[in-house]
């Protein structure tokens, strides 16, 4: 019993699948491990972010408490200003001589005003009295120049009146005086301190973000109060939605209905770590792919050299016995041998000469000539028809004659012969083999169909692989060599067009016009 020939191609495919599965397992395991590590780092970053957010909330409470203290002090200052204003009203308001007023008490309040700037203007807008006015570093010079002093006081009074910090008193029936006043130095200082603390809080909030992208917005979430983002070309809502998907926003209550919202994203390092494994494996895949393509090119070049060397050597080895056989036929002809037998012998020798020529052309640069493809196919089929089983019916369907196609006749005959013999073997020496030649815009299609065992879809490509064969004998090189001849030498195409099990197979050869 003959030992079954090992299926090299199937083993190669099996190893490819195993290596692919192994590579996927390695990549998948690495990605899972990387994602676990990134998740742990992200968890630590999130914990730090929450701790930072908690500290921000505590600091915001302190800012709110400070703001409430300043607000309370400001309110007390306003109440004291109001007392001074009421005392001034009590003195300047017209009164009856019979009415008993506590003038001393009112004067004591007014005299106790040591920090509230006031300017008293008469009915004509001229300065009558002023107190607690700071003229700056040039106060001595200004006080000596009365007109300059009154000009500054009048300007201050107009500014305070614009801020609604004044009142008018009818001293007499046709005489009114205007009492203009400003906030005390202490109150201004408190406001400045409150604003400075709030501003410092906002700046510190951004500066202490640990390189974490943050945005501080108002209560309506319409305006950015502070941010460490360098580029905010996109609408604010887009950033808020993206940040909210990562972390819950922090509400910062500063009191007096003054609320801010703090949105923050993940740190850039965590984001980079998430993408790092994919970038790393992509770079490795690119390097491996480039290496594979380079080595495949070299391997194919080496294979071509081996094919060419073997073909040349085969042609050389066949040349010597072929010449001897021709001489023997000539010798037999001189001895009155049967002419019909000699003719068939000469045909076979001619055929052997063509085979030698084929090997010689494979090993050298192939020259394509514009020849009639129908004639080339017909001649090789006519030669094979009388040498095959009588049970094999060979048909040729060529609707057009004289189809000129650039090709090498000897090599195309080899391809047709190889496919025909494979078809006869697939039919078991009995069946129908048909050849159809059709032309379209840019191609000539040669369809070769048989009524043999057929091929499975899996075999459509594997039949062209070197060493693949379904027969017990043979090297499995015929269709592989046919593919090289059609695709490499003629720049055409060869494929299994269709096939059905136990019904037959159709091969298609396409040659460019």
Secondary structure, 3 states (H helix, E strand, C coil): CCCCCCCHHHHHHHHHHHHHHHHHHHHHHHHHHHHHHHHHHHHHHHHHHHHHHHHHHHHHHHHHHHHHHHHHHHHHHHHHHHHHHHHHHHHHCCCCCCCCCCHHHHHHHHHCCCCCCEEEECCCCCEEEEECCCCHHHHHHHHHCHHHHHHHHHHHHHHHHHCCCEEEEEEECCEEEEEEECCCHHHHHHHHHHHHHHHHHHHHHHHCCCCCCEEEECCCCCCEEEECCCCCCCCHHHHHHHHHHHCCCEEEECCCCCEEEEEECCCHHHHHHHHHHHHHHHHHHHHHHHHHHHHHHHHHHHHHHHHHHHHHHHHHHHHHHHHHHHHHHHHHHHCCCCHHHHHHHHHHHHHHHHHHHHHHHHCCCCCCEEEEHHHHHHHHHHHHHCCCCCCEEEEEEECCCCCEEEECHHHHHHHHHHHHHHHHHHCCCCEEEEEEEEECCCEEEEEEECCCCCCCCCHHHHCCCCCCCCCCCCCCCHHHHHHHHHHHHCCCEEEEEEEECCCEEEEEEEEEC
